Amino acid sequence: MYEEALKFATKAHGEQKRKYTGEPYITHPIAVAEIVKSIQHTEEMMAAALLHDVVEDTAVTIDEIGDKFGYEVAELVSWLTNIAKASDGNRRTRKSLNVQHLSRAPGTAQTIKLADIIHNTLSIERYDPDFYHRVYRQEKIDQISVLDRGDPILLLRAQKQLGII
């Protein structure tokens, strides 16, 4: 399943690039999957880690994920996909809606989200420290405050990385 998810995500993200590094976007989902691989995981979690941004950032739908990878992977990706739209309000309002959504997610989805936060935080702190300290860090602190069903090792790692413990 991992190899199929990698191929699917690579094709879906196509020519997308990482904002600060210009690397192919797929390097981020691969890094998230590697973090998930470091703790207790399932093949569905690994596939969802690779696919976690596909619905949010491409034309792929949750139904397509379900058809190709099954209900469990589609459900995980659904929990990991932001629900807020631009019409829902300003950035703070949208981030709050997404945090509320994550607070109801199962532990497996919260674990993948923690891996996503860990990888993104490293990149943003390094390449845009002003934005990191002004906005991003607090948004991630707000997110991890509701990820209490996620893997405790990754939660601790995210808390340390954000400097809250």
Secondary structure as UniProt FT lines:
FT   HELIX           2..13
FT   TURN            14..15
FT   TURN            19..21
FT   TURN            25..26
FT   HELIX           27..37
FT   HELIX           43..51
FT   TURN            52..53
FT   HELIX           54..57
FT   HELIX           62..69
FT   HELIX           71..80
FT   HELIX           86..88
FT   HELIX           91..103
FT   HELIX           107..127
FT   HELIX           129..131
FT   HELIX           132..136
FT   HELIX           137..144
FT   TURN            145..146
FT   TURN            148..149
FT   HELIX           152..161
FT   TURN            162..163
//
